[in-house]
Amino acid sequence: MNKSELIDAISKNSGLIKSDSEKAINSLITIMEGTLGKDEDVVLVGFGSFSVKKTAGRSGRNFKTGAAIDIPPRRSVRFRPGKNLKDAVN
């Protein structure tokens, strides 16, 4: 399911018009980006939680040349599904 299909499904399920559904989805994405950007977790009880994981910098190797390279530290988003979502999938 892509974003436009999700908007259509929300519109049909909630009775909202498509433009309102799109505004809601875009607002959710913007808020989550801002919250995660501040290293705060987003917890949707029953669905799951989004958090930021920090990875330390390290040294690595270029596989083609064998030269040593520095891999900078980075942050990535992690998702942990909640019980209701796990039960729905299984």
Backbone as a ProteinNet text record, in pm:
[ID]
protein_1_A
[PRIMARY]
MNKSELIDAISKNSGLIKSDSEKAINSLITIMEGTLGKDEDVVLVGFGSFSVKKTAGRSGRNFKTGAAIDIPPRRSVRFRPGKNLKDAVN
[TERTIARY]
85.7	0	89.8	65.3	141.5	60.3	115.5	51.9	-85.7	-100.7	-230.6	-335.2	-293.9	-386	-426.8	-333.1	-363.7	-463.4	-445.1	-538.1	-677.3	-686.3	-815.6	-881.1	-801.9	-856.4	-905.6	-830	-872.8	-999.7	-1006.3	-1124.7	-1249	-1237.5	-1350.7	-1388.5	-1288.5	-1312.4	-1368.8	-1323	-1362	-1476.7	-1504.2	-1607.7	-1557.5	-1427.3	-1368.4	-1349.5	-1344.8	-1313.5	-1163.2	-1121.6	-982.1	-886.4	-922.9	-831.2	-809.2	-912.8	-896.9	-812.1	-830.7	-749.6	-603	-578.1	-441.1	-377	-453.2	-401.8	-366.5	-449.7	-424.4	-296.6	-279.6	-159.7	-35.8	-41.2	73.2	107.3	6.4	27.8	94.4	47.8	107.1	254.4	285.4	424	510.9	461.6	537.5	563.8	462	477.2	575	565.6	656.3	800.3	821.2	955.5	1014.2	933.8	980.7	1011.6	925.3	944.5	1067.3	1080.9	1197	1324.4	1313.9	1429.2	1482.9	1398.9	1440	1478.5	1499.6	1535.3	1429.4	1304	1194.1	1123.6	1069.7	998.9	855.2	800.1	658.7	598.1	504.4	444.8	295.8	252.6	111.9	68.7	3.6	-30	-110.2	-65.7	-131.4	-75.7	-22.4	33.6	183.4	254.6	398.9	464.7	596.4	670.2	784.6	809.2	918.3	1020.8	1147.3	1252.1	1374.9	1465.9	1588.4	1701.9	1776.7	1891.3	2017.1	2111.9	2239	2342.2	2415.6	2521.3	2653.4	2749.1	2879.9	2956.4	3046.4	3132.7	3230.3	3277.5	3371	3453.8	3553.5	3633.8	3592.4	3601.1	3563.1	3658.8	3625.8	3711	3628.3	3689.3	3630.6	3656.5	3551.1	3567	3644.3	3630.6	3697.8	3846.8	3882.5	4023.1	4094.5	4021	4082.4	4126.4	4101.9	4143.3	4054.5	4116	4041.2	3959.6	3836.4	3751	3687.7	3657.3	3588.4	3439.2	3361.2	3215.2	3167.6	3101.9	3063.3	2949.5	2936	2821.1	2692	2583	2455.5	2340.6	2226.5	2103.3	2006.6	1933.1	1833.1	1707.2	1595.8	1466.9	1441.2	1398.5	1363	1213.8	1151.4	1010.1	997.4	924.9	895.7	744.5	694.3	548.4	490.6	366.4	295	224.7	167.5	103.1	-13.3	-98.6	-214	-170	-65.4	-16.3	44.2	121	178.2	67.6	-36.4	-146.7	-221.3	-238.5	-310.2	-232.6	-101	-17.4	-11.7	-5.9	4.2	-136.2
-117.2	0	122.9	212.2	336.3	449.8	570.5	681.6	715.1	717.7	751.5	643.7	517.2	409.7	419.8	460.1	479.6	593.8	701.8	814.9	771.3	693.4	642	553.6	466.3	375.6	452.4	552.4	634.2	710.2	760.6	834.5	745.6	623.7	531.8	485.3	458.5	404.5	509.2	633.5	736.3	825.2	824.5	912.1	1052.1	1076.6	1206.6	1216	1338.7	1355.1	1334.7	1305.5	1270.2	1381.7	1506.6	1615.8	1625	1600.8	1600.6	1481.9	1367	1250	1275	1338.6	1369.8	1469.2	1569.7	1666.3	1596.4	1501.8	1429	1346	1275	1193	1281.3	1390.2	1480.3	1542.8	1577.2	1633.4	1531	1407.2	1300.3	1282.9	1280.2	1261.9	1377.7	1500.2	1618.3	1618.3	1586.5	1583.1	1473.8	1356.9	1247.5	1282.7	1344.2	1385	1483.3	1582.1	1681.5	1621.4	1532.6	1469.2	1379.3	1295.5	1207.2	1287.1	1400.2	1486.9	1545.6	1554.8	1604.9	1490.1	1370.9	1250.7	1210.1	1237.7	1194.6	1077.6	988.5	871.8	907.2	835	844.2	708.1	706.3	580.3	582.3	487.1	469.5	339	349.7	232.8	132.6	8.8	-97.8	-114.4	-7.2	-15	-36.9	49.8	35	165	161.8	281.8	305.7	433.2	477	544.3	512.7	574.8	596.8	680.4	709.8	632.1	560	484.3	550	572.3	632.7	523	530.6	435.7	510.5	457.5	521.7	513.3	607.7	603.8	488.4	441.3	328.5	332.7	249.4	240.6	115.2	123.7	11.9	-1.8	-85.9	-107.9	-97	-38.3	-36.7	-175.5	-247	-384.4	-394.5	-293.5	-299.7	-271.2	-167.5	-127.4	-175.4	-211.4	-253.7	-137.2	-13.9	104.4	122.8	171.2	198.1	326.2	324.2	443.3	464.2	589.2	620.8	628.6	556.4	559.5	650	761.9	858.9	807.1	864.3	826.6	868.4	798.1	831.7	797.1	849.3	819.9	756.8	658.1	594.2	570.6	555.2	535.4	386.4	347.2	208.3	201	93.8	70.7	-60.4	-57	-178.3	-195.5	-301.7	-321.1	-349.2	-302.1	-327.4	-462.4	-500.8	-631.8	-648	-545.2	-555.7	-575.6	-505.3	-520.5	-659.8	-706.3	-841.8	-947.1	-930.6	-1026.9	-1022.7	-903.7	-889.5	-954.4	-945.6	-1002.5	-1154.3	-1201.8	-1346.9	-1402.1
0	0	0	-94.6	-97.9	-34.7	-36	33.8	-22.5	-154.1	-212.3	-183.1	-180.3	-144.6	2.1	87.3	228.2	246	173.4	179.6	136.3	28.5	-17.9	88.1	151	252.2	374.7	416.6	530.9	496.6	376.2	332.1	335.2	284.3	282.4	422.7	506.4	639.3	736.1	723.9	820.8	773.6	644.1	591.4	559.8	578	543.9	393.4	343.1	201.2	183.8	61	36.5	76.3	52.5	85.5	236.5	316.3	461.8	508.1	444.9	478	444.6	331.4	291.5	388.7	431.5	529.1	660.2	702.6	827.2	816.7	706.7	687.3	681.3	603.9	592.6	727.3	805.5	938.3	1029.6	1026.6	1106.8	1072.2	945.1	901.1	947.7	932	972.7	1123.1	1201.5	1347.5	1389	1328.6	1362.9	1325.7	1209.8	1169.5	1269.8	1311.3	1407.1	1542.6	1588.8	1719.6	1718.7	1617.7	1608.4	1585.1	1516.5	1494.3	1623.5	1725.8	1857.1	1951.2	1896.7	1972.7	2074.2	2044	2129.7	2062	2142.4	2089.9	2054.2	1956.6	1921.7	1953.9	2049.2	2093.5	2060.1	1980.3	1945.8	2011.7	2126.2	2208	2124.7	2127.6	2053.2	1913.2	1855	1719.8	1725.1	1797.9	1808.5	1848.2	1852	1889.3	1791.7	1765.3	1679.7	1769.5	1751.6	1830.4	1742.8	1792.2	1719.5	1783.8	1702.2	1750.8	1695.9	1784.5	1745.2	1725.1	1614.8	1584.7	1589.4	1661.2	1673.1	1541.2	1521.4	1403.6	1415.5	1303.7	1304.2	1178	1171.5	1049.6	974.5	844.9	760.3	644.1	550.6	433.3	306.2	205.1	71.9	12.7	-22.1	-69.4	-200.2	-286.3	-416.4	-405.2	-327.3	-320.7	-196	-93.1	32.3	119.2	74.5	149.5	272.6	379.7	502.4	484.9	534	528	665	693.6	818.2	791.4	869.3	859.8	972.5	937.6	1040.7	1128.5	1249.3	1332.3	1264.5	1294.3	1231.2	1322.8	1288.2	1361.9	1263.8	1311.1	1226.2	1308.4	1239	1304.6	1318.9	1437.9	1465.9	1497.3	1455	1484.7	1559.4	1670.4	1746.6	1748	1686.8	1682.8	1820.2	1839.7	1963.7	1959.5	2071.7	2083.3	1986.1	1974.6	1884.1	1739.5	1696.7	1560.3	1540.1	1636.3	1626.8	1616.2	1699.3	1695.7	1563.1	1507.1	1380.2	1264.8	1270.5	1164.1	1176.5	1298.4	1318.4	1329.1
[MASK]
++++++++++++++++++++++++++++++++++++++++++++++++++++++++++++++++++++++++++++++++++++++++++

